[in-house]
């Protein structure tokens, strides 16, 4: 007699085992018509038709694009339909597995002949045929022996079945889209939506190579990617966003704008060109100014430090696989993957009093992490990087005020880059399985961070198990001009690393006793490489004037105006602006096209009329003619826009 507790606290009692559909019907027929699955006790998603035999909390899942549980069900089911379509078009295809992933799903399979993008229209047509048939997904359970017998001629499914049994499953489940014994079936743990008719908003997206179990020594497979949404309108928006993302791709724009390049022989390392380095330095200068305003002192620590330090900090045990190491004079060293141990060593030089706290230590430290080559992605995921890294050494009583101040600094910084408060998401990442410290210290730290972010007036969601090995953290995600999320800023509360069992960072308390500090690890931009990649795509390469690598280009109509053009350049450069003169003998139209391609903010055209009036004819990056400006007015306009950190209209809040 299961007792079902609904999200609003209402309790429903049933005299016998019940299905999710029966619960939805008991709540209301309208809900039952919209339901596609249920979630039990906040963890297990099930088909509507599966029996529920014991008491549980239950959420009815409806087909909504803003519900991750709904998208999981839709995409898992769409992967099943994709596999059925490919098997129908390519008889003899063997299936491996097809999970949902972020923004879609994939299926790894081994077809008798290669699959390419040219096959997508036929695959989609077959999928839509299956969807239009609106066949039910039927779960069929078999004993271990019978289930294994159904996979005896399929190498990959047999392996999947054996793995499921080794994990403790007593039965094997198959899903049929239609009638059992008649229509197509696939070994699958589920869950699925009630029928194929729910999957109208599906699309085949890409094809790539893969390996069985990700092992390069194993069988090579074909991975077909797709996506699915609850609504076809949302699918169209998603596809438009993907096209926008291609247009804004930082690698493409970085090449067009001569910002940076990457070398195959140096994976994950960025070669910054003068224009790109100009933006990079501007970012650092901006953060230096902000940090000084908020009471930080800047330091610099060695890039290579001894193994003994990393052992004391816990990194050698917990983070060793991500570190580059070397040996000298029979001693082991590591290139630093982060700056925190070095900052603690600086703090420990000389006796510290409670009057010295909080101490805010910042460093633009060059770090290296041994990221897998397959995970590298342009300048968004690299091996060598610099962070706007800082550590706050404080007392327990100062944690809340320091986190609140950090949150306020962070929101002000993000606003300058076109990310107002409504474009910032916050998560509290809690203790991972692989960690240092006892549960009591983790309980205290997690509560302190949660209380602090609430005091800062910011809402947050939980991210269970995603904390650092030394402490919980707040993660700040930015949503860019086309709606994509980028996790950038973090603040991590760490009572372990400065503790007596690690690096023993102490201060003299007000009562004269020695106490260990609390350490807050924090970044706002994060990796400058990654943040700059995000900005390139966010602004589509059209940076605000204060940040742009080339703010103004002077375009003389002929060589007769070159001297005047150089005078303007020198005048603006003396005021700290980044200005060039196009001295090529090209026609004016060609000069304008090149400047627009390189995303120069303003083009100042000078002909003989402008020379005589000591003025410029001004155009902006969009090609709008803004009129004639005498030099004083032109200079004042630029300086005001830089000082206000005015944003492009496309991202302004």
N, C-alpha and C positions, 0 to 999 in steps of 0.2 A: 504494500500500500504506500506508494511513493508520495512524499510531501514535496511540492514544488514551490520554491520561493522566487518570486518575480523581482525584477530590478526595483520596482517601487515599494517593495516590502510585503506586498500582498502574497498570501499563501493559498495554494490550491492543493486539496487532498484528492487522491484518486484511489479507487478500491483495488486496482490491479495495475500491472505494468502498463505504461502509457508511452505514446510516441510524441515526438516534438510537434507533429501536425495536430494531434489531439489537444495538446496544451494550447497551441495557437488558436485552435477553434474554440476552446473554452474561454479564452480571453475575448475573442470576437471574430466572427466570420470574415470581416474585412482584413484583419491581420493574417488570418490563415491563407487568404488568397495571395498576399504579398510575401509570405514567408518562403525562405529558401533553405533554412537550416536553423540549428539551435546551438548555443554554447553553454556547456555545463560547468558550473563552479569556476567560471572565469578562465578556464584553460582548454577544455576539450570541445572541439567543434564536431557536430554530428549531423548526419542526414536527418530529414524530417521523419523518415519511416523507421528509424532504428528504435528499438524498445528502450525505455528508461525504467529501471527496476528499483532504484533506491532514491532516497531523499537527495535533493540537490538544489542549488541556485541555478536558475535558467534564464537565459536571454534569447528571445526570438530574433533571428537574423533576417532582415529584409534586404532586397536588392537595392543597395544605395552605394554610390561611388565615394561617399565620405566615411564609409565604415570598412576598416581593414579586414574584418572578419568576412564581410560580404564579398570583398574583392578576392580574398583567399578562396572562397567556395567557387566563385565564378571562374577564376583563372585555373584552378585545379581541374574543374570540369571541362573547360575549354581545351586544356592540354590533352584530355581523353579524346575529345572530338578531333583535334588535330592529328593524333596518332591513328585514329580510325580512318580519317580521310587519306593519310599517306599510305596506310596499308591497302586501302582500296585502289589507289592509283599506282602503287608500286608493290604488287604482290611479292611475298617473300621477305618483306622488311621485318627485321627483328627489333624489338623494342627493349630499351634499357629502363629509363625512368623519366618522369615528366613532372617536376615540381613547379609550384608558383614561385616567382621571384619578384623583386621590386619592379613595379611598373608592368608586370606581365607574367610570362611563364616560358618554359622551354621543354622540349622533349629530345632526349638523346636516343638515337636509333641507328641501325645499320641497314640502309636500303641496298637492293641489288645493284642499283646504278646511282651515280651522284645526283644530288638534289641541288639546284641553284635557284637564284631569284627568278629565273625564267619560269620555274615551276609554281611560283606563288599564286598566280591567277587560278590555275587549275585546282590547287589545294584549297584555296579560299572558296571556290565554287562548290567543291565537294563538301566542305564544312558547312556552308550555308544550306546545302541540300539536307544534311543531317539535322541541322537546327530547325529547318522548316518542317521536318517530319515530327518534331516535338515528341521524340521517343523518351520514355521514362528511364532514369538511371536506376537500375535494380541491383541491390547488393546481394551477392550469393556467398554464403560461408560454407567451407568444406573442412573435413578433418585434415590433419597434416598429410596423411597418406594420399587421400584423394586430391588434395590441392597440389601436392608435388607431382602427382601423375599428370595433372593438366599442364604442367610446365616441362615435361620430360624432353620435348623436342626444341626447347628454347633456352639456349645457354644463359642469357642474361636474366630472364624471368626466373629460371631455376635458381640462379644465384641469389636473386632478391628474396625468393621464397625461403631458401635455407637460412639466410640472414635473419629474416623475420622470426623464424622458429627458434634460432639460437638466442634471440633476445627475449624469448619467453612466450611468444604467441602460441596458443594451443590450436588455433584454427587459421586458415588462410582465406582471405576474402577476395572475390573477383567482382567487378562491376560490368554489367551488361547494359548497353544503351538500346533498350527494346525488350524483346522476349528472351528469357534464359533458354539456352539450347538452340536458339535460332539466330539471334543477332550477335553483333560483335562484342567481345568481352576482353577485359584486361585485368591482370593481377593488380590489385590496388587496395591500400588500406582505407581509402576514402578520406574525407567525405566528398559528396557531390550535391549539386542542386537537384531539385526534383525531376527535371527533364531537360532535354537539349534545347527546348524552345526559349529558355532563359538566356541563351548565349548569342543573341543576334549581334551584339556590338563587339565582334571579334575581328582580329586582323593578324595576318602573318607578317612578321617584321624583318627577320634576318635569318641567315644561315651561317654556321661557323663549324670549325672542327672541334672535337672533344675527345677525351680518352676515358675508357671504362674505369670508373672509380677515381678519375683524375690522375691516373698513373701513366706516364709517358711510355712505360715499358709494356703497357697493356694494349688492348684493341683500340684502334682509332675509330671513332664514331662520328656521326653527323649530328649537330645540335641545331634544331630549328626553333627559333624564338617567335613568340606571338604575344599578343596582349588582348585583354578583354575587360569591358566595363559594363556597368548595369544599364547604361543609357548610350544610345548612338551619338547623341549630341556631345557627351563627355568624351567619347572616343575621338570625335572630330577635333575637339579642343586639344586633346592629347597629341594627335598627329600633327596639328598645327604647331604645337609647342616643340615637337621634335624637329620640325623643319626650321623653326626659329633657332633652335639650339645648333643646328648644322651651320646656319648662317652666321651665328655668333661664335662659333668654335674658336677657342683662344689660340689653338695651334695655327689655324688658317689666318686669323687676324694678326697674330704675332709675326707671321712671315710677311704678310702684306705691309705691315707697319714697321718692319725691321726692328722688332723689339728684342728677340732672343732666338736662339736655335738650340737643338739637342743633337748630340752625336751618338751613333750606335755604339761606338767604342767606350763611351762613358755613360752608361745607362743611369737615368735618374739624376743627372747633373746638368745644370742649366748654364748656357753660355749667353750672358747678357750683353746685348749691343748697346751703343750709347743712348739710343732713344728709350729702350727698356730700362736701362740702369738709371736714367733720369727719373722715371716714375718710382723705381725702387727706393732711391735715395730720398725722394720727396715723402714717401710713406714713412721711412725711418725718421726723417726730420719732424714730421707731423707727430708721430708717436713720442719722440723725445720731448717735444714741447708739452704734450698732454701729460706725460708722466712727471715732468718737473712741476707742472701745475698741481699735481695730486700727491706731491711729497715723496717721489721716488728718487733714489740715488742710482746712478748708472755705474756698472762695473764691467770688468772683462776677465774671463777665466780661461785657462788653457783648453785647447781642443783635444789633447791627448793626456789621459790621466791613468794612474796605476790601477791594476786589478784590485789591489787591496782596498782602495776607496770604494770601488763598485761592489766588492763583497760586503763591506760594512753597510753600504746603502741598501743592499738587497737586490740591486740590479743584476749582478752577475748570476744570481740564482734564478730570478724571475724574468729577466729580460735578455738573457745572454744571446739567444738566437737572433735577436734584432740588432746586435752590436757588431761593428767592425773592430777586430782586434789585431794587435801586432806584438812583436817581441823585440826586446833590446837588452843586451847584457844579461841574458838569462832571466829577465823579468817580463811579465805580461802586462800589456797596456791596452786601453780601449779608446777609440775615438768617441767622444761624448755623444750620446743620443739625446741628452737633455742637460740642463744647466744646474739643477737643484743641488747636487752634492757640492759643487764648487761654491755656490752661494752660501751654503752652510759653513764651509771652511772659512770664508771671509767673515761671516758673523762671529765665529768662534775666536777670532783674533782679538784678544783683550776681554776683560770682564764686562758683562753687560748688566745693566740695572733695569728694573721695571720702568724707570723713567726714559730709557732708550727705546721702549716699545710703543707702538709698532715700528718696526724697521722694514722699509719697502725697498728691495734690491732689484734693479732691472738690468737686463743685458740683452743686446742683440747678438746672441751667441750662435756661432756657426756649428750646427749639429749634423750628424750622419746616422741614418738608420738603414739596416740591411733589409730593405723591403724586397719581396719577391719580384723578379723581373716582370712577371705576368700582371702584377698589381700596379705597376707604374703607369701613369697617365699624364702625358704632357708635363706641364708644371703644376698640375693639381695634385699629383702624387709622385714625389721624388725621393731620392736618397740623401741628397745634400740640401740643407735648407737653413734659414735663419728665422727665429721667432721673435716677436715682441714679448719676450719672456720676462717674468718677474716673480719674486717670492716675497711674501709678507710674513715676517716673524712677529708673532704677537702672543698675548695671553688668551686663555679661554674666554675671559670676559670681553675681549676686544673682537672676537670673531664676527659677531653679528654686525657691528658697526662697520668693520672693514669690508665685509661682503656687500653690505648695503651701498657703501661708497663705491665699491668696484662696479656694481650694477649700474649706478648712475653715470659713472665715467664711461662704461661700455655703451650705454644707450646714446650718450652724446656723441661718441666717436662714430657709431654706426649711422646715426642720422646724417653726419657729414658726407657719408658715402652713398646716401640714397636708400638707407634701410631704417625707416622710422619704426616706432615701437610696434605697430601692427604687423610689421614684417619680421618680427623676432619671435622665435619659439624657444621655450625653456624646458629642459628635462633635468630631473634629479637622478643621476646614475648611482645605483647602490652597489653593495659589496659583491665582487666576483668570487667564483670558487677558488681561484688562485690568488691568494692574498697574504699579507702579513698583518699581525695584530690580532687581538682577541675580540670576541663578539661585543663585549661591553664597550670597548673604545669605538667600534663601528656604530653601535646603537647611538652613542653620544654624538658622533660626528655627523651621521645622517640627519639626526634631529636638528642639530645646530644649523646645517645648511638649509634644510627645509624652512626653519623658522626665519632665517635671514632673508631668503629670497622672497618670502611672504611679506616680511617687513619692508622690503624694497618696492612692494606693490606690484610684483610680477607673478603671474600664474605659471604653474609648472605641472608637468606630468612625470610619472615615474618611469625610469628605464632600468628595470631590475637586472642585477648582475653585470652592469656595464661600467662600474666604477674602476678606477685605477687599482693596481695591486696594493697600493699603500693608503688609499682613502677614497671616500665618495666624492662626487664632483657634480657641479652644475654645468650643463652643456647648452650653448646658445646657438640656435640655428637661424640663419638668414634666408629669407625668401626673396629671390631676385626678381628682375623686371618681367620674367616670363613664368614666375611661380615656382621655380625649383628651389628646394631647400639645400643649404650648405651649412654644415656644422663647423663653426669657427671658434668662437670664444669658449673658454672653460675657466672655472675656478675650482680647485680641488683642496679639500681640507685634509691635512695630513698630520696626525699626532704620532705617527710611527717613525718616520725618517729622522726627525729631530729628537726622538726619544733616547733614553739612556742605553737601550739595547742596540741602537744604530749609531747615529753620528753625535748624539748627546749634546744638543745645543741648549744651553741653560742660561738663566738670568737670575739675578738676585732679587727676590720678591720683596714686597714692602715690609714683611716681617723678618727679613734677613735670611730666610731660607733659600736654598737653591731649587729652582723649578725648571722643568723642560718647557720650551716654547711650543706653540702650535705653529705649523707652517701652512700657508695658503699658496698653492701653485696657481698662477693665473696667466692667461694670454687673452688678448682681445682680437687681434687680427689672426693670430696663430702663425702658421708658416707664411712668411711674406710672399714666397713663391706662389703658394696656393691662393692666398688672398688676391694677389695681382691677377692670377688666372681667372678667378671669380669676377673681379672687377672688369676685366676685358670683355667677358661675356655679358655681364650685367649692363654695362654701358654700350655694348656692341662696338667697342673700340673708341667711342666718342666720349672721351673723358671730360669731366668738368674742367674749366679753365685752370683752376689752381693746381690740378694734378697732371694735366696733359704734358706729354713729352715735348711737343712743339706747339706753343700757344698761338703764335702769329707767324705767318709767312708773308714777306713783302714781295709783291709781284710787279716789277717794273715792266712797262709795256715795251720799252726798247732800251738799248744800252745808254741812251742819253739820260735816263733817270737812275742809273746805277748808283751814282754818287749820293743822290738824295735818299735812295732806298737804304744804303749802308748807314747813312746818318740816323735814320729812324731806327734801324736795328741797334745801333750802338746806344742810342738814347734809352730804348726800352730795356736792353740788356743791363744797363747801368742801374735800372730799378729792379733787377732780379728776374726779369722775364726771359723766357726761352723763345728766341726769335731767330729766324733765318731769312736770307734773301735768295730767291730763285734767280740765279744769274745766267741760266741757260738761254739760248737764242730762240727758244720755242715761241709759238704764238700764245697769246694770253689764254685762249680756251684750253690748250693743252696743259698749261701751268695750273689752271684751276682744277682740271680733272685729276691731275696727279696729287694736288694738295688735298682734294676731297677723298681720294683713295687712301691716303695716309692719315686721314682723320684729323687734319690740322684744324684748330678751332676757328681761327679768323684768317681771311686773306685780305691784305691791304694792297689794293691796286693803286699804282702811281704812274700817271702819265704826265705830259707837260703841264696840263691844267692844274694838277695836284702840286707839282713842283712850285708853280707860280703862287699858289694859294697856301703853301706850306700845310698841305692836308693829305688825306688818303680817302679813296673810295672803298668803303668797307663791305665785305661779304662774310657771311658765317658759313659754318660747315655744311648746313643744309642747302647752301647756294642762294640764300636770300640776300638781296642787295639792301644794305642798311643805310645807305646814304653817304654823304661826304662829311668828314670830321677833321677839323683842324687838329694839329698834333697834341695840343694841351688837352682838348676834349677826348681825343682818342686814348691818350695815356690814362686819363682819369677814369674813363669807362672801364678799361681793362683792370686797373688797380682795384676799383670798387668791386667788380665781379670776383676777382681773386680773393679779396678780403672777406667777402660774404660767403665764400665757398658755394656759390650758386650752382645748383644742379641742373642737368639737362631736363627739358620738359618731360622726356620719356620716363624718367624715374623719380621726378620730384613728387613729394607727398602732397 
